[in-house]
Amino acid sequence: MCYRVILCLTLLLTPATLVAQDSSGLTPEQFGLRHLSEYLSLQPDDISFRPDYTEPDSFRLQIITDLMQHPLQMVDYTEALRAAHVPKQPEVLAGILFTDLAGENQTVRGRPYRGKPAELHREYNLHYRDVDLNQLLTRAATYLNVIFPGSTEMMLSELTPSQREFLRREFKEIVVVHEEEEFFTVEQSDSVEKVEEGYADEFVEFGYKIDPDPVVAAGIDCLREMILEVGNLQKRIRSGGTSIKELLSTTGYLPDNVDRESYLGLQTGWKIGGTGSDYYQGDYQFILDLGGDDVYDLEYDPAHPHGVIIIDLGGNDAYRTKSDFGLASGCFSVGLLLDFGGDDRYDAQSFALGSGFFGFGLLYDAEGVDRYDGDTHVQGAASFGLGLLIDEGGRDIYNAALYAQGFGFIRGIGLIYETDGADSYYAGGKYKDLLRYKDHYLSLSQGFGYGLRPWMSGGIGGIIDLKGNDSYYSDIFAQAASYWWSLGLIYDSSGNDNYQAFQYAQGAATHMTLGILIDDYGSDVYFGKGLMHGCGHDYSAGIILDRHGDDTYTAYDLSQGAGSANGVGLLIDSEGNDRYFVKNRLNTQGYGNPRRDFGSIGLFIDLGGDDQYLGNGQNDYYWRTDSKWGGGMDIELNPPDSSEANQ
């Protein structure tokens, strides 16, 4: 890491000084950052990390490399993600995230398998009469039978059979935690750790040959076409141009001995349901359900990977899985679940609910009050691919145990995008953090990016939530946090939100990595023990930015703008009557410890309001802490006009 120290005189400001400098062209947080940096003999550009501090690996994402060199640009990047989604067009956000999946120095992106003419023009007998329905089924069949399998083969083409088997069995164990490990002896725990390290060593030898681009790109193309075809059907139904009964009208009676595989929509693993309460059980490739309160009991065998497309037009549905990878999971392929209406319940095992595991998994729920439950690698989670959960309405509940709710592992981007409703996110409570505590649990979720130190760089994990009074509950490693060359983020646009965590959370980054939490509007509560509220540890940058509202921040130590071991921690609160509480004044509220010669940076910035402090800070004041480059300020950037106040 390289801090460029400024050799110049710095203007010393006195307590309670109001800012009178010209801030035109700068956002409040940009102005505040520049102002406090000057006070501490720094410049904002000093917040930068050299990409060659560690030897680059083959799995690093280009966007992570760029942001490590310019960590303050995390704000712009996160805001761009917030603006990336177009309602009723999930393929737009997926396409943008695909762009961000580019590897470091990758100049050419893999494209989907295009297919040979004979493959693409397979002839089916028609069972249904409706032209638009048959077109939808034909397009789905082309992807499921030709493009997805061909794209998977392109992704894995350079691997041997034993290496492919390794991905299905051993690589999965790098992610999975077993409950019985809580009761292991020290020797047993060490043995498990050594085995997993061996898996990582083995994977590094060939993992660089895997290119998830063809599968992810194929999934996005399919998603785009499915959304278009379903939209055409819905328009015709709403306008009275057709009815469900007419859509399901068939060409005639089929004798018992007919070759059903030759009829479009009747293939093995295919089902078309009407408006009744249908029941689906087993391992499917394609389901189109036209309405009703349906029950899905789904399975998936990763030893025989295939694409899955499920489209449900309405009803209060119950989706359940009896195996991992069973629901909205792209496991060595593409898994799409599109639900267009109703209050739905999603109960999954692991690797589901918008999970990309060497593939593309998407769960799109257009409306309704929904509940999502899963274990590990669920609810917008990805490893070597893209995992996306988009919910466009309703008051929703998310429950998961580990690596979930916006989780990005190696060469992966996992994201939850929520547009409306007072939502609840809970992650943890199952797998204990035995290395640190006997009574706390790992979360590694809720906007969490994760890499394997020191073998492989991580990905991007995020939550974007636009409206509602939301609640975020977790334990250790969560809520816009990350570990090892990755990025964890949360952007919550509005609502009175409640963030509860224990450690490594709420804009925290550890070991050469990045984390950012942005909350635009609402009176919010941020609570936890330590390494949070804008904390960067070991060549990392952690940022928390709250722009409006009367907020409360509570932490014990190494928080509220804290840099440790050459890290950077930044807290900015732009407006509101806020309260800041800490237990340990020695390493909080603008603290940068002096380790490794050139030290760390910790900046605390409050730009308005009548604020309360327990710690180093003070309302309308500037301060330095006993550290390398650490301090804070509480100012009125835009003080009220006294003449107007007296009118």
C-alpha positions in Angstrom: 0.0 0.0 0.0 1.2 3.5 -0.8 0.1 6.6 1.2 1.4 9.7 -0.6 2.2 12.1 2.2 1.7 15.7 1.4 4.6 18.0 2.1 2.8 21.2 2.6 1.5 23.5 5.4 -1.9 22.8 6.7 -4.5 25.3 7.9 -5.2 24.5 11.6 -8.9 25.0 12.4 -10.3 25.9 15.8 -13.1 24.2 17.5 -16.7 25.1 16.5 -15.5 26.6 13.2 -18.2 26.8 10.6 -17.1 26.0 7.0 -17.1 29.0 4.7 -15.1 27.6 1.8 -16.6 27.2 -1.6 -18.0 23.7 -2.1 -19.5 24.2 -5.5 -19.3 21.1 -7.7 -18.7 18.8 -4.8 -21.2 16.5 -3.0 -21.4 17.2 0.8 -19.4 14.0 1.5 -16.7 14.9 -1.1 -16.3 18.3 0.5 -16.2 16.9 4.0 -13.7 14.4 3.0 -11.4 16.9 1.4 -11.8 19.3 4.3 -10.9 16.8 7.0 -8.1 15.3 5.0 -6.4 18.7 4.8 -6.8 19.2 8.5 -4.9 15.9 9.0 -2.2 16.7 6.4 -3.7 14.3 3.8 -5.5 14.3 0.5 -8.4 12.1 -0.6 -6.1 10.6 -3.2 -3.9 9.2 -0.5 -6.6 6.6 0.0 -5.2 4.0 -2.4 -3.8 0.5 -2.4 -1.1 -0.8 -4.7 -2.4 -3.9 -6.7 1.0 -5.6 -6.5 1.3 -5.7 -2.7 0.3 -9.4 -3.1 1.0 -11.5 -6.1 -2.1 -11.3 -8.4 -3.9 -14.6 -8.9 -6.0 -15.8 -11.9 -9.4 -15.2 -10.3 -9.3 -11.4 -9.6 -12.1 -9.3 -11.0 -11.1 -6.2 -12.9 -13.6 -4.0 -11.1 -12.1 -5.1 -7.7 -8.6 -4.2 -8.9 -9.8 -0.8 -10.1 -11.6 -0.1 -6.8 -8.7 -1.2 -4.7 -6.6 1.5 -6.4 -9.4 4.1 -5.9 -11.5 3.0 -2.9 -13.5 6.2 -2.8 -15.0 5.3 -6.1 -17.0 2.6 -4.3 -19.6 5.3 -3.7 -20.1 5.9 -7.5 -20.0 2.1 -8.2 -22.7 1.3 -5.6 -24.9 4.2 -6.8 -24.6 2.9 -10.3 -25.8 -0.5 -9.2 -28.7 1.1 -7.5 -29.7 2.7 -10.8 -29.1 -0.4 -12.9 -32.4 -2.2 -12.5 -35.4 -1.5 -14.8 -38.7 -2.7 -13.4 -40.1 -5.8 -15.1 -36.8 -6.2 -17.0 -34.5 -8.3 -14.8 -32.3 -9.0 -17.8 -31.0 -5.4 -17.7 -29.5 -5.7 -14.3 -28.2 -9.2 -15.1 -26.5 -7.9 -18.2 -24.8 -5.1 -16.2 -23.5 -7.5 -13.6 -22.2 -9.8 -16.4 -20.0 -6.9 -17.5 -18.6 -6.6 -13.9 -17.7 -10.3 -14.0 -14.8 -9.6 -16.3 -11.5 -11.0 -15.0 -8.5 -8.8 -14.4 -7.0 -7.9 -17.8 -9.7 -10.0 -19.6 -10.2 -8.3 -23.0 -12.5 -10.9 -24.7 -15.7 -12.1 -23.0 -17.0 -15.6 -23.7 -20.2 -15.9 -25.6 -22.9 -18.6 -25.5 -22.8 -21.7 -27.6 -24.6 -20.9 -30.8 -25.5 -24.4 -32.0 -25.4 -26.1 -35.3 -28.3 -25.6 -37.8 -29.5 -29.2 -37.3 -29.6 -28.6 -33.5 -31.4 -25.3 -33.7 -34.1 -26.4 -36.1 -35.2 -29.5 -34.4 -38.8 -30.3 -35.4 -41.5 -31.0 -32.9 -45.1 -32.1 -33.3 -47.5 -29.5 -31.9 -49.7 -30.4 -29.0 -51.0 -26.9 -28.3 -52.8 -24.7 -30.8 -51.7 -21.2 -29.7 -48.9 -19.7 -31.8 -47.5 -17.5 -29.0 -47.4 -20.4 -26.5 -45.7 -22.6 -29.0 -43.1 -20.0 -29.7 -42.3 -19.6 -26.0 -42.0 -23.4 -25.7 -39.8 -23.6 -28.8 -37.4 -21.0 -27.5 -37.2 -22.6 -24.1 -36.5 -26.0 -25.7 -33.7 -24.6 -27.8 -32.0 -23.2 -24.7 -32.6 -26.3 -22.6 -31.6 -28.8 -25.2 -28.9 -27.0 -27.2 -27.6 -23.7 -25.9 -27.3 -24.4 -22.2 -25.5 -27.8 -22.6 -23.2 -26.4 -25.2 -22.3 -23.4 -23.1 -21.6 -25.6 -20.1 -19.3 -27.7 -22.2 -17.5 -24.5 -23.3 -17.1 -23.5 -19.7 -15.5 -26.8 -18.7 -13.9 -27.8 -22.0 -10.3 -27.7 -20.7 -11.0 -29.8 -17.6 -10.5 -33.5 -17.3 -13.3 -35.8 -16.0 -11.7 -36.0 -12.6 -11.4 -32.2 -12.4 -15.1 -31.9 -13.3 -15.9 -34.3 -10.5 -13.8 -32.3 -8.1 -16.0 -29.2 -8.8 -19.1 -31.2 -7.9 -17.8 -32.8 -4.7 -14.6 -31.3 -3.2 -15.0 -27.7 -4.3 -18.5 -27.6 -2.7 -17.0 -28.7 0.6 -14.9 -25.5 0.6 -18.1 -23.6 1.0 -20.2 -26.0 3.1 -20.0 -26.1 6.9 -21.4 -29.1 8.8 -23.3 -28.7 12.1 -21.3 -31.5 13.7 -18.1 -29.5 13.3 -19.2 -27.5 16.4 -18.4 -30.6 18.5 -15.1 -31.5 16.9 -12.0 -31.7 19.0 -9.1 -29.3 18.2 -7.4 -32.1 16.3 -10.5 -32.9 14.3 -10.9 -29.2 13.4 -7.3 -28.9 12.4 -7.7 -32.0 10.2 -10.8 -30.5 8.4 -8.9 -27.2 7.9 -6.0 -29.0 6.4 -8.2 -31.0 4.1 -9.9 -27.8 2.8 -6.6 -26.1 2.3 -5.6 -29.1 0.2 -8.7 -28.7 -1.9 -7.8 -25.0 -2.4 -4.3 -25.9 -3.4 -5.6 -28.5 -5.9 -8.2 -26.2 -7.4 -5.7 -23.4 -8.0 -3.8 -25.8 -10.3 -6.7 -25.9 -12.8 -9.4 -23.5 -11.8 -8.0 -20.7 -14.0 -9.1 -22.8 -17.0 -12.8 -22.3 -16.1 -14.7 -19.6 -18.0 -18.2 -19.1 -16.7 -19.0 -16.4 -19.3 -20.7 -18.7 -21.9 -23.2 -20.1 -19.4 -24.0 -16.7 -17.7 -24.4 -15.0 -21.1 -26.6 -17.8 -22.3 -28.8 -17.5 -19.2 -29.2 -13.7 -19.7 -30.1 -14.2 -23.4 -32.7 -16.8 -22.4 -34.0 -14.6 -19.6 -34.5 -11.7 -22.1 -36.5 -13.9 -24.5 -38.6 -15.6 -21.7 -39.6 -12.2 -20.3 -40.5 -11.0 -23.8 -42.6 -14.1 -24.6 -44.3 -14.2 -21.3 -45.1 -10.5 -21.6 -46.8 -11.1 -25.0 -49.0 -13.8 -23.5 -49.9 -11.7 -20.5 -50.9 -8.8 -22.8 -53.1 -11.0 -24.9 -54.8 -12.4 -21.8 -55.4 -9.0 -20.2 -56.7 -7.5 -23.4 -59.1 -10.3 -23.9 -57.3 -11.5 -27.0 -57.2 -15.0 -25.6 -58.0 -16.9 -22.4 -56.2 -19.5 -20.4 -58.7 -22.1 -21.7 -57.9 -21.2 -25.3 -54.1 -21.2 -24.6 -54.4 -24.7 -23.3 -56.5 -26.0 -26.1 -54.8 -28.9 -27.8 -54.6 -30.4 -31.3 -56.5 -33.5 -30.4 -56.4 -36.8 -28.6 -53.0 -38.5 -28.1 -53.0 -42.4 -28.1 -51.2 -44.1 -25.2 -48.4 -45.4 -27.4 -47.4 -42.0 -28.9 -43.8 -40.8 -28.7 -44.5 -37.9 -26.3 -40.9 -36.7 -26.6 -41.6 -35.6 -30.1 -44.5 -33.3 -28.9 -43.6 -29.8 -27.9 -44.4 -29.3 -24.2 -44.8 -33.0 -23.4 -41.1 -33.9 -23.2 -39.8 -35.7 -20.1 -39.2 -33.1 -17.4 -41.8 -30.7 -18.9 -45.1 -29.6 -17.4 -47.8 -27.1 -18.4 -50.3 -26.2 -15.7 -53.5 -24.2 -15.8 -55.3 -22.0 -13.2 -56.0 -24.7 -10.7 -53.9 -25.7 -7.7 -51.2 -27.8 -9.3 -48.6 -30.0 -7.7 -45.2 -30.5 -9.2 -42.7 -33.1 -7.7 -39.3 -34.1 -9.0 -36.5 -32.9 -11.2 -37.8 -30.7 -13.9 -36.4 -28.9 -16.9 -39.4 -26.7 -17.7 -42.6 -25.7 -16.0 -45.1 -23.1 -17.2 -48.0 -22.6 -14.7 -50.7 -20.2 -15.8 -52.2 -19.5 -12.3 -53.5 -20.9 -9.1 -52.1 -21.7 -5.7 -49.5 -24.2 -6.6 -47.0 -26.5 -4.7 -43.6 -27.3 -6.0 -41.5 -30.1 -4.5 -38.4 -29.9 -6.6 -35.1 -31.8 -6.8 -31.9 -31.5 -8.7 -28.9 -33.9 -9.3 -25.6 -32.0 -9.9 -24.2 -35.2 -11.3 -26.4 -34.7 -14.3 -26.5 -30.9 -14.7 -29.1 -29.3 -16.9 -30.9 -26.0 -17.3 -34.2 -25.3 -15.5 -36.9 -22.7 -16.5 -39.9 -22.3 -14.2 -42.5 -19.7 -15.1 -45.5 -19.1 -12.8 -48.0 -16.4 -13.8 -49.9 -16.0 -10.5 -51.2 -17.5 -7.3 -50.0 -17.9 -3.7 -47.4 -20.6 -4.4 -45.3 -22.8 -2.2 -41.8 -23.7 -3.6 -39.9 -26.4 -1.7 -36.8 -28.4 -2.4 -35.8 -31.9 -1.2 -32.2 -31.5 -2.3 -29.5 -28.8 -2.7 -29.5 -26.9 -6.0 -33.2 -27.5 -6.3 -34.7 -24.1 -6.7 -33.6 -21.1 -8.9 -30.1 -22.6 -9.0 -27.7 -22.4 -11.9 -25.6 -25.5 -11.1 -23.2 -26.0 -14.0 -25.9 -24.5 -16.1 -28.8 -22.0 -15.9 -31.7 -22.0 -13.4 -34.4 -19.4 -13.9 -37.5 -19.0 -11.7 -39.9 -16.3 -12.8 -43.0 -15.7 -10.5 -45.3 -12.9 -11.7 -47.8 -12.7 -8.9 -49.0 -13.8 -5.5 -47.8 -14.1 -1.9 -45.2 -16.9 -2.2 -43.2 -19.0 0.1 -39.7 -20.3 -0.9 -38.2 -23.0 1.2 -34.9 -24.3 0.0 -31.9 -26.3 1.2 -28.5 -24.9 0.0 -27.3 -23.5 -3.3 -30.7 -22.1 -4.2 -33.0 -19.1 -4.5 -30.8 -17.2 -7.0 -27.6 -19.2 -6.7 -25.0 -19.4 -9.4 -22.6 -22.3 -8.8 -20.5 -22.4 -12.0 -23.5 -21.0 -13.7 -26.4 -18.4 -13.6 -29.2 -18.7 -11.1 -32.0 -16.1 -11.0 -35.2 -15.8 -8.9 -37.5 -13.0 -10.1 -40.6 -12.3 -8.0 -42.7 -9.5 -9.5 -45.1 -8.8 -6.6 -46.5 -10.0 -3.4 -45.6 -10.5 0.3 -43.0 -13.3 0.1 -40.8 -15.3 2.4 -37.4 -16.8 1.5 -35.8 -19.5 3.6 -32.5 -21.3 2.9 -29.3 -22.6 4.4 -26.0 -22.0 2.6 -25.1 -20.2 -0.7 -28.7 -18.9 -1.1 -30.7 -15.8 -1.9 -28.4 -14.1 -4.4 -25.1 -16.0 -4.0 -22.5 -16.9 -6.6 -19.3 -18.9 -7.1 -17.9 -18.8 -10.7 -21.1 -17.2 -12.0 -24.0 -14.9 -11.2 -26.6 -15.4 -8.5 -29.5 -12.9 -8.5 -32.7 -12.5 -6.5 -35.0 -9.6 -7.6 -38.1 -8.9 -5.7 -40.2 -6.0 -7.0 -42.8 -5.5 -4.3 -44.2 -6.5 -1.0 -43.1 -6.8 2.6 -40.6 -9.7 2.4 -38.7 -11.9 4.8 -35.3 -13.4 4.2 -33.8 -16.1 6.4 -30.5 -17.9 5.8 -27.6 -19.4 7.7 -24.4 -18.8 5.8 -23.0 -17.3 2.6 -26.3 -15.7 1.6 -28.3 -12.6 0.9 -25.9 -11.0 -1.5 -22.8 -13.2 -1.4 -20.0 -13.2 -3.9 -17.3 -15.9 -3.8 -14.5 -16.6 -6.3 -15.3 -15.2 -9.8 -18.9 -14.6 -8.6 -21.4 -11.8 -8.1 -24.3 -12.4 -5.8 -27.0 -9.7 -5.3 -30.4 -9.1 -3.8 -32.4 -6.3 -5.4 -35.5 -5.2 -3.4 -37.7 -2.4 -4.7 -40.4 -2.0 -2.1 -41.7 -3.0 1.3 -40.5 -3.1 4.9 -38.2 -6.1 4.5 -36.5 -8.3 7.1 -33.1 -9.9 6.5 -31.7 -12.5 9.0 -28.5 -14.4 8.5 -26.7 -16.7 10.9 -27.7 -18.6 14.0 -26.6 -22.0 12.9 -22.9 -22.4 12.3 -20.8 -21.2 15.3 -17.6 -19.1 14.9 -15.5 -21.5 16.9 -12.2 -19.8 16.2 -13.3 -16.6 18.1 -16.4 -17.2 20.3 -18.4 -20.0 21.8 -21.7 -18.0 21.7 -21.6 -16.3 18.3 -22.3 -17.5 14.8 -20.8 -16.9 11.4 -23.0 -15.1 8.9 -20.8 -14.1 6.0 -23.9 -12.7 4.3 -25.9 -9.6 3.6 -23.7 -7.9 1.1 -20.5 -10.0 1.7 -17.6 -10.6 -0.7 -15.3 -13.5 0.1 -12.0 -14.8 -1.2 -9.8 -17.6 0.0 -6.6 -16.1 1.5 -4.0 -16.4 0.1 -5.0 -18.5 -2.9 -7.9 -16.9 -4.7 -9.5 -13.4 -4.9 -13.1 -13.1 -4.1 -16.2 -11.6 -5.8 -18.9 -9.1 -5.2 -21.8 -9.5 -2.8 -24.5 -6.9 -2.4 -28.0 -5.9 -1.3 -29.9 -3.0 -3.0 -33.1 -2.1 -1.1 -35.1 0.9 -2.4 -38.0 1.5 0.0 -39.3 0.5 3.4 -38.4 0.4 7.1 -36.0 -2.6 6.8 -34.3 -4.7 9.4 -30.9 -6.4 9.0 -29.9 -9.0 11.6 -26.6 -10.9 11.5 -23.7 -11.9 13.7 -20.1 -12.1 12.4 -19.0 -10.9 8.9 -22.1 -9.3 7.3 -23.8 -6.1 6.2 -21.5 -4.6 3.6 -18.3 -6.5 4.6 -15.7 -8.5 2.8 -12.6 -10.7 3.1 -9.6 -10.9 0.7 -9.7 -9.0 -2.6 -13.5 -8.7 -2.8 -16.3 -6.2 -2.4 -19.3 -6.2 0.0 -22.0 -3.6 -0.3 -25.4 -2.4 0.8 -27.4 0.5 -0.6 -30.6 1.3 1.2 -32.4 4.2 -0.4 -35.1 5.1 2.2 -36.9 4.1 5.3 -36.0 4.0 9.0 -33.7 1.0 9.0 -32.3 -1.1 11.7 -28.8 -2.7 11.3 -27.8 -5.2 14.0 -24.6 -7.2 13.9 -21.8 -8.3 16.3 -18.5 -8.0 14.5 -16.9 -7.3 11.0 -20.0 -5.5 9.7 -21.7 -2.3 8.5 -19.0 -1.1 6.1 -16.1 -3.3 7.2 -13.2 -4.8 5.2 -10.5 -7.1 6.3 -7.3 -8.3 4.5 -6.9 -6.4 1.2 -10.5 -5.9 0.4 -13.4 -3.4 0.3 -16.8 -2.8 2.0 -19.3 0.0 1.7 -22.7 0.7 3.2 -24.8 3.6 1.9 -28.1 4.7 3.4 -29.8 7.7 1.8 -32.9 8.6 3.8 -34.5 7.7 7.1 -33.6 7.7 10.8 -31.5 4.6 11.2 -29.9 2.5 13.9 -26.5 0.9 13.6 -25.4 -1.4 16.4 -22.6 -3.9 17.0 -19.5 -4.7 18.9 -16.5 -3.9 16.8 -14.7 -3.6 13.4 -17.7 -1.8 11.9 -19.2 1.6 11.0 -16.5 2.3 8.4 -13.5 0.1 9.4 -10.6 -1.1 7.2 -8.1 -3.7 8.5 -5.0 -4.8 6.8 -4.7 -2.9 3.5 -8.5 -2.6 3.2 -11.1 0.2 3.0 -14.4 0.2 4.8 -16.9 3.0 4.3 -20.3 3.9 5.9 -22.2 6.8 4.4 -25.5 8.0 5.8 -26.9 11.0 4.0 -30.1 12.0 5.8 -32.0 11.3 9.1 -31.5 11.3 12.8 -29.3 8.3 13.2 -27.8 6.3 16.2 -24.4 4.5 16.0 -23.3 2.2 18.8 -20.1 0.2 19.0 -17.5 -1.0 21.4 -14.1 -0.7 19.6 -12.2 -0.3 16.3 -15.3 1.4 14.7 -16.8 4.6 13.5 -14.1 5.6 11.1 -11.2 3.3 12.1 -8.2 2.2 10.1 -6.1 -0.7 11.3 -2.9 -2.4 10.0 -2.6 0.0 7.1 -6.3 0.0 6.4 -8.7 2.9 5.8 -11.9 3.5 7.8 -14.3 6.2 6.9 -17.6 7.3 8.5 -19.6 10.1 6.9 -23.0 11.3 8.1 -24.2 14.2 6.0 -27.2 15.5 7.9 -29.4 15.0 10.9 -29.4 15.1 14.7 -27.2 12.0 15.3 -25.9 10.1 18.3 -22.6 8.3 18.5 -21.7 5.9 21.3 -18.5 3.9 21.7 -17.0 2.0 24.7 -13.3 2.3 23.8 -12.2 5.8 22.9 -8.6 4.7 22.1 -9.5 3.2 18.7 -12.8 4.7 17.5 -14.3 7.9 16.0 -11.4 8.7 13.7 -8.5 6.4 14.5 -5.7 5.1 12.4 -3.1 2.9 14.1 0.6 3.4 13.3 1.5 -0.2 12.3 4.0 -1.0 9.6 5.8 2.3 9.5 3.4 4.3 7.4 0.3 3.7 9.5 -3.5 3.7 8.8 -6.2 6.3 8.1 -9.4 6.7 10.1 -11.8 9.6 9.3 -15.0 10.6 11.1 -17.1 13.2 9.4 -20.5 14.7 10.5 -21.7 17.5 8.3 -24.8 18.8 10.1 -27.2 18.6 13.0 -27.2 18.8 16.7 -25.3 15.7 17.6 -24.5 13.8 20.8 -21.3 11.9 21.5 -19.8 9.4 23.9 -16.2 9.1 22.8 -13.7 11.3 21.1 -16.2 13.5 19.2 -18.0 16.6 20.1 -20.7 18.7 18.5 -19.4 21.5 16.3 -15.7 20.5 16.9 -12.6 19.2 15.2 -10.4 16.6 16.9 -7.3 14.4 16.4 -6.9 11.0 18.0 -3.7 9.6 19.3 -2.9 7.7 16.1 -1.1 8.0 12.8 -3.7 9.7 10.5 -6.9 9.8 12.5 -9.4 12.4 13.5 -12.8 13.8 13.0 -15.0 16.8 12.6 -18.5 17.8 13.4 -19.5 20.9 11.4 -22.6 22.6 9.9 -21.8 22.5 6.2 -25.0 24.3 5.4 -26.0 26.2 8.6 -29.6 27.4 8.7 -30.2 31.0 7.7 -30.8 33.0 10.9 -32.7 35.7 9.0 -35.2 33.2 7.6 -35.5 31.4 10.9 -36.6 34.7 12.6 -39.3 35.4 10.0 
